[in-house]
């Protein structure tokens, strides 16, 4: 039976103790990792899926909506998906520190905010892409999130266009109806399969196929850091139901 910890200070001590015993740690995370940085998640009470928009967020984040309602897609993308003022929190910083120490081999993330890289992590496998890469579909030129927010090069409808060739620009983000990048998935499977400790944090594990990747973990030390139980909780040695940033303050 897993032990359940709700006190964040006790959680930090317990995670630190278990991390000390392992040298091939993988962290698998979702939107809950970035809530302490001020980025809203999707499914909590205050998440995007519970807010009122002209269309459901799942619709606005679909490939079909991007193709047929491009201006409305970009309005939502700029206001709700890009958070340039967000800074890495303690969870991001500790994971980067563990990588530098040779303890953590990879971060597998469902997030698109780039905060793991901002914290200093190098081997970050972004299952759903990143808002920091926005690619011209004609010439392949890549534009930053900052460039998208300047709105200096856009058509009359507010849709950004490539200043190099005039082509359409699409965020390098996996939308509903699109498949994950095969190489990223392969790299994530390999990292998880070879890990001797897997920490799953800030994710409900309901978005597939990303959530299914944790099934490739063959090690014994599974730690879950999430407010609510998730499908793999029964396999965990430790379940932490506390603030994730405080749980990584060690």
C-alpha positions as CSV (number, residue, x, y, z in Angstrom):
1,X,0.0,0.0,0.0
2,X,1.3,3.5,-0.8
3,X,1.8,6.0,1.9
4,X,-0.2,9.3,1.4
5,X,1.3,12.6,2.5
6,X,-0.6,15.9,2.7
7,X,1.9,18.0,4.6
8,X,4.2,19.7,2.0
9,X,7.2,19.8,4.3
10,X,6.9,16.1,5.1
11,X,6.4,15.5,1.4
12,X,9.6,17.4,0.5
13,X,11.6,15.4,3.1
14,X,10.2,12.1,1.8
15,X,10.8,12.8,-1.9
16,X,14.3,14.0,-1.1
17,X,15.0,10.8,0.8
18,X,13.8,8.6,-2.1
19,X,15.6,10.7,-4.8
20,X,18.9,10.2,-3.0
21,X,18.6,6.4,-3.7
22,X,18.2,6.7,-7.5
23,X,20.2,8.0,-10.4
24,X,17.9,7.5,-13.4
25,X,14.9,9.5,-12.4
26,X,12.3,10.7,-14.9
27,X,9.7,13.3,-14.2
28,X,6.4,13.1,-16.0
29,X,4.3,16.3,-15.5
30,X,1.3,18.2,-16.6
31,X,-0.5,21.5,-16.1
32,X,-0.4,21.3,-12.3
33,X,3.3,21.8,-12.4
34,X,2.8,25.4,-13.7
35,X,-0.1,26.5,-11.6
36,X,2.3,27.8,-8.9
37,X,3.7,30.0,-11.7
38,X,0.4,31.6,-12.3
39,X,-0.6,29.5,-15.4
40,X,-4.1,28.1,-15.1
41,X,-4.6,24.4,-15.6
42,X,-7.5,23.0,-17.6
43,X,-9.7,20.8,-15.4
44,X,-9.7,22.3,-11.9
45,X,-12.5,24.4,-10.6
46,X,-10.7,27.6,-11.8
47,X,-9.3,26.0,-14.9
48,X,-9.8,26.9,-18.5
49,X,-12.5,24.3,-19.1
50,X,-14.7,25.8,-16.4
51,X,-14.5,29.4,-17.9
52,X,-17.0,30.8,-20.3
53,X,-16.0,31.4,-23.9
54,X,-17.8,31.7,-27.2
55,X,-16.7,28.2,-27.9
56,X,-15.6,25.4,-25.6
57,X,-11.8,25.4,-25.1
58,X,-11.5,21.9,-26.5
59,X,-13.1,23.2,-29.7
60,X,-10.8,26.3,-29.9
61,X,-7.8,24.2,-29.4
62,X,-8.6,21.8,-32.3
63,X,-7.0,21.5,-35.7
64,X,-10.3,22.1,-37.4
65,X,-11.0,25.3,-35.5
66,X,-7.5,26.5,-36.3
67,X,-8.2,25.9,-40.0
68,X,-11.7,27.4,-40.1
69,X,-11.6,30.1,-37.4
70,X,-8.0,31.1,-37.5
71,X,-8.5,34.7,-36.2
72,X,-10.6,33.4,-33.2
73,X,-8.0,30.7,-32.5
74,X,-5.2,33.3,-32.3
75,X,-7.2,35.5,-30.0
76,X,-7.6,32.6,-27.6
77,X,-4.0,31.5,-28.1
78,X,-2.6,34.9,-27.3
79,X,-4.8,35.6,-24.3
80,X,-5.0,32.1,-22.7
81,X,-2.1,30.0,-23.9
82,X,0.9,32.4,-24.0
83,X,2.0,33.5,-20.5
84,X,5.2,35.5,-21.1
85,X,5.3,36.9,-17.5
86,X,5.3,33.4,-15.9
87,X,8.5,32.4,-14.1
88,X,9.6,28.9,-13.1
89,X,8.6,27.8,-9.6
90,X,10.4,25.6,-7.1
91,X,9.3,22.4,-8.8
92,X,10.9,23.5,-12.1
93,X,14.0,24.7,-10.4
94,X,14.5,21.5,-8.4
95,X,14.1,19.3,-11.4
96,X,16.7,21.3,-13.3
97,X,19.0,21.0,-10.2
98,X,18.5,17.2,-10.1
99,X,19.4,17.0,-13.8
100,X,22.6,19.0,-13.3
101,X,23.5,16.7,-10.4
102,X,23.2,13.6,-12.7
103,X,20.1,12.3,-10.9
104,X,17.4,13.1,-13.3
105,X,17.6,11.9,-16.9
106,X,14.6,13.5,-18.5
107,X,11.5,15.7,-18.0
108,X,8.5,14.4,-20.0
109,X,6.0,17.2,-20.0
110,X,2.5,17.8,-21.4
111,X,3.0,21.5,-20.9
112,X,3.7,24.0,-23.7
113,X,4.9,26.9,-21.6
114,X,8.6,26.3,-21.8
115,X,9.1,26.9,-18.0
116,X,11.3,23.7,-17.6
117,X,13.8,25.1,-20.1
118,X,13.6,28.5,-18.5
119,X,14.5,26.9,-15.2
120,X,17.6,25.3,-16.8
121,X,16.4,21.8,-17.7
122,X,18.1,20.5,-20.9
123,X,16.5,17.2,-21.7
124,X,12.9,18.2,-21.9
125,X,10.5,16.1,-24.0
126,X,7.6,18.3,-24.9
127,X,4.7,15.9,-25.8
128,X,2.4,18.7,-26.9
129,X,4.9,21.1,-28.3
130,X,5.6,24.7,-27.2
131,X,4.2,28.2,-27.6
132,X,7.8,29.3,-28.1
133,X,8.0,27.8,-31.6
134,X,5.6,29.2,-34.2
135,X,6.3,27.9,-37.6
136,X,5.6,29.3,-41.1
137,X,3.9,26.5,-43.0
138,X,5.4,27.7,-46.3
139,X,9.1,28.5,-45.7
140,X,9.6,26.9,-42.2
141,X,10.8,30.0,-40.5
142,X,10.3,29.8,-36.7
143,X,9.0,32.7,-34.7
144,X,8.9,33.2,-30.9
145,X,6.0,33.7,-28.6
146,X,7.2,37.2,-28.1
147,X,7.0,37.8,-31.8
148,X,3.4,36.5,-31.9
149,X,2.5,38.9,-29.1
150,X,3.9,42.0,-30.8
151,X,1.3,41.7,-33.6
152,X,3.5,43.5,-36.0
153,X,3.0,41.2,-38.9
154,X,-0.6,40.1,-39.3
155,X,-3.4,40.3,-41.8
156,X,-6.6,42.4,-41.5
157,X,-8.2,39.7,-39.3
158,X,-5.4,39.7,-36.8
159,X,-3.8,36.4,-38.0
160,X,0.0,36.5,-38.0
161,X,1.7,36.0,-41.4
162,X,5.4,35.3,-42.2
163,X,7.3,38.5,-43.0
164,X,9.8,36.4,-45.0
165,X,7.3,34.8,-47.5
166,X,3.8,35.8,-46.5
167,X,2.9,32.3,-45.5
168,X,0.6,31.2,-42.7
169,X,2.0,30.5,-39.3
170,X,1.0,27.7,-37.0
171,X,2.0,27.3,-33.4
172,X,4.2,24.2,-32.8
173,X,1.5,22.9,-30.5
174,X,-0.3,19.6,-30.8
175,X,-4.0,20.5,-31.2
176,X,-6.9,18.2,-30.7
177,X,-7.2,16.1,-33.8
178,X,-3.4,16.0,-34.4
179,X,-0.9,13.3,-33.6
180,X,2.0,13.5,-31.3
181,X,5.5,13.8,-32.7
182,X,6.8,10.2,-33.2
183,X,10.4,11.0,-32.2
184,X,9.4,12.8,-29.0
185,X,7.1,9.8,-28.1
186,X,9.9,7.3,-28.8
187,X,12.4,9.3,-26.7
188,X,9.9,9.6,-23.9
189,X,9.1,5.8,-23.9
190,X,12.9,5.0,-23.8
191,X,13.5,7.4,-20.9
192,X,10.6,6.1,-18.9
193,X,11.4,2.5,-19.6
194,X,15.0,2.9,-18.5
195,X,14.2,4.9,-15.4
196,X,14.7,3.5,-11.9
197,X,12.3,6.1,-10.4
198,X,9.4,7.9,-12.0
199,X,7.8,11.0,-10.5
200,X,4.4,11.8,-11.9
201,X,3.3,15.3,-11.0
202,X,0.6,17.8,-11.7
203,X,-1.4,15.7,-14.1
204,X,-4.7,13.9,-14.0
205,X,-3.5,11.4,-16.6
206,X,-6.7,11.5,-18.6
207,X,-5.3,13.0,-21.9
208,X,-4.2,10.2,-24.2
209,X,-2.0,9.1,-25.8
210,X,0.4,11.0,-23.5
211,X,-1.0,9.5,-20.3
212,X,-0.4,6.0,-21.5
213,X,3.4,6.6,-21.6
214,X,3.7,6.0,-17.8
215,X,2.7,2.4,-18.5
216,X,6.2,1.8,-19.9
217,X,7.7,2.4,-16.5
218,X,9.3,-0.9,-15.3
219,X,11.0,0.3,-12.1
220,X,9.8,0.0,-8.5
221,X,9.8,3.6,-7.2
222,X,6.8,5.5,-8.5
223,X,5.9,8.7,-6.7
224,X,2.7,10.6,-7.5
225,X,2.4,14.3,-6.6
226,X,-1.1,15.4,-7.4
227,X,-4.0,16.9,-5.5
228,X,-6.4,14.1,-6.6
229,X,-5.9,10.3,-7.1
230,X,-4.9,9.4,-10.6
231,X,-5.0,6.0,-12.5
232,X,-1.5,5.0,-11.4
233,X,-1.9,5.9,-7.8
234,X,-2.4,2.3,-6.7
235,X,1.1,1.4,-8.1
236,X,2.8,4.3,-6.3
237,X,5.1,3.9,-3.3
238,X,4.3,7.5,-2.2
239,X,1.3,9.7,-3.0
240,X,1.7,13.4,-2.3
241,X,-1.5,15.5,-2.1
242,X,0.1,18.9,-1.5
243,X,1.3,22.0,-3.3
244,X,3.8,20.7,-5.9
245,X,6.2,23.7,-5.6
246,X,6.5,23.2,-1.8
247,X,6.8,19.4,-2.2
248,X,10.0,20.0,-4.3
249,X,11.5,22.5,-1.8
250,X,14.4,20.4,-0.7
